[in-house]
Amino acid sequence: MSPESWSSPMKERAEDLLRDFVSRADELLQTQDRMNGLLAAVVALAEDLSLEAVLDRLVKSACGLVGAKYGAMGVIGEDRSLSHFITVGIGEEDIKSIGELPTGHGVLGHLIREPQPLRLHDLGQHPIASGFPPNHPPMKTFLGVPVRVRDEVYGNLYLTEKDGGQDFTPEDEDLAMALAAAAGVAIQNARLFEDSKLRQKWLEAGLELSGQLIMAPQPGKGENLDLVAETALKVSDSALAVIAVPTADGVLRCRSSLGVQGLQAGQEITASDVISRVAETGESLLVRDARQVFADEVAEKLGPVLVCAIGHSNSEDGVLILARAQGSAAYNQAEVDSSSLFGSRIGLALDLVRANALREQNLLFTDRERIARDLHDLVIQRLFASGLSIQSLRRYTLDPIAHERIAAVTSELDDTIRKLRDTIYSLRTGEEAREPLTSRVLRVVQEGSRSYSVAPKVAFAGPVDDAVRENVAGHLLSVLSEGLSNAARHSGAQDIRVTVSASRHQVELVITDDGCGFLEPARVSGLGNMRQRAELLGGACVIQSSPGEGTRVEWTANHQ
């Protein structure tokens, strides 16, 4: 039968079937194109492990899949607001003209509170829509889906203005949800990769710094801490790095400070609960409000703060305080963990530096003692014997000229012996000149209390070893010896306390006892000498005492 013989109804039926077939074929092709686009987008997400690149590629791929003109990815922060907002379709100049990016109000906030897919015909007509800021491009149709990383809602994908002004379809929603699920895996991998890079960065910085500290020829403690602060400032991308040491009076004293909001060396910082916990446990802590660590005038321009211990718990090296500028991203857990390892490693390096310095110092002192002993036991004894032998030659001659020559040689030998004795004395006291002031104070206290039953209690505050000059230290040790002697011999005290504290400009020595006291402090032996030493150094000596109430000696001197 030829087509010409078909009836009209049959021809119409065939045409309908053909059109339906073509339509279904077009749908299949579109579906295949979309699936291919989805697969290509998923593959593209895995091409780069940079988190920013993954988020940007996610938004671009989603716009292409569903035909959206504008797209955005809002990352949810710990305060349940948008901490990052990445846009596609809006130029840089337009973004600047719009002003501040969204923080999570209106419909965007609704998606944060209820992370479920949302399709809208008109974004502006939603009951909780907050409107658009000036210069914002018009947006009507809307599709929003959550992006999950495991069980955590990482953020939301926002798509607006579908091609042709049409509404987003359920198929568009399914595609966006599928892409968001794949993006969750990519985001997790990117976060793990960035955490790995951060940990490696901290580890390499710690290894390099440890080597620098250990191999430095003769670094001072202040230089070491400056180097630690500088390295931590760079590796953490912080705006401020402070190293502070706890003191006995409950405050922190700044020993090194670098950054835009720098503190003065020697400046006191209140020891907050956070810092106290870090010092006690040795574990790093993150603080989101800088006022928990710094005073208001310093904290007002600072954002998140990271506090980590240097060395073991309650270490003498103190704590490292890092802070970023206000509005900056908080330190993540990888940085908190890495800073703790960094501080522990640097503490070990500083301990090794101190141990090496003490070992070299002991070797030097041992060598000096050997030289002094040899000079005293061998050289001086031989010179003295030679002098006696020369003097004995007088009885063998009556020539006055010979007697003069013998006297001249004997006098020269005596002068040589005196110079050798001075050299021996300087060798044996050289240890005291180089020894830290805290150690010399402890030795004076120990030696001064050997003959008495009372063992004085000693406390230090501030940079005693670093700030006090040598000439001031000599006067302080003499005053300490005199004060302990008076307290132990004349007062009958059962409790004697010594406190040495230093600041940038002044050093203070306080000696207190619970002895018998006295009425006339000026008449006590040695107290006038204490006052004179203080006046020579621009300080003062105040003595408070009364019978039965004990004695308090406050001696101060300026060391700058």
Secondary structure, DSSP 8 states (H G I E B T S, - for coil): --GGGS-HHHHHHHHHHHHHHHHHHHHHHHHHHHHHHHHHHHHHHTS---HHHHHHHHHHHHHHHHTEEEEEEEEE-TTSSEEEEEEESS-HHHHHHH-S---S-HHHHHHHHS-S-EEES-GGGSTT-----TT------EEEEEEEETTEEEEEEEEEEEGGG----HHHHHHHHHHHHHHHHHHHHHHHHHHHHHHHHHHHHHHHHHHHHHH-SS--HHHHHHHHHHHHHHHTT-SEEEEEEE-TTSEEEEEEEEETT---TT-EEE--HHHHHHHHH---EEES-GGGTS-HHHHTTEEEEEEEESSSTT-TT-EEEEEEETT-----HHHHHHHHHHHHHHHHHHHHHHHHHHHHHHHHHHHHHHHHHHIIIIIIHHHHHHHHHHHGGGGG---HHHHHHHHHHHHHHHHHHHHHHHHHHHHHHHHHHHS-HHHHHHHHHHHHTTTSS---EEEEESSHHHHS-HHHHHHHHHHHHHHHHHHHHTS--S-EEEEEEE-SSEEEEEEEE-S---S-GGGSTTHHHHHHHHHHTT-EEEEEE-TTS-EEEEEEEE--
